[in-house]
Amino acid sequence: MQVFDELYSQLAQARAVTLQDITRIAEKIMGRRLTTDYVYRKYVHSLQRRGYIHRIRRNLYAVRQPGQTQPTADRFLVASKIRDDYYLGYHTALEFHGTAYSF
């Protein structure tokens, strides 16, 4: 259980994580190479069942912060996790900077 608890405490620092992020953190904790398949079966499935993470889409999860009942993830953060080479354009960029107005 010690690895599981350490994994969740590391994940709780983020609001959205990918399966690859979870695998990297688990590898660092355990000190050895792990496959994403192993990490999914051993840890991700358990984290989902216990309500610590919520699947947004394939390989992308929102992390429930300690003290909250539901996981919350900012839509801009989720967008940044979907693709490595992303940018915010037009109205979305204005919303991000708080200067967008709707008529």
Secondary structure, DSSP 8 states (H G I E B T S, - for coil): -HHHHHHHHHHTT-SEEEHHHHHHHHHHHHTS---HHHHIIIIIHHHHHTTSEEEEETTEEEE--TT-SS----HHHHHHHH-SS----HHHHHHHTT-----
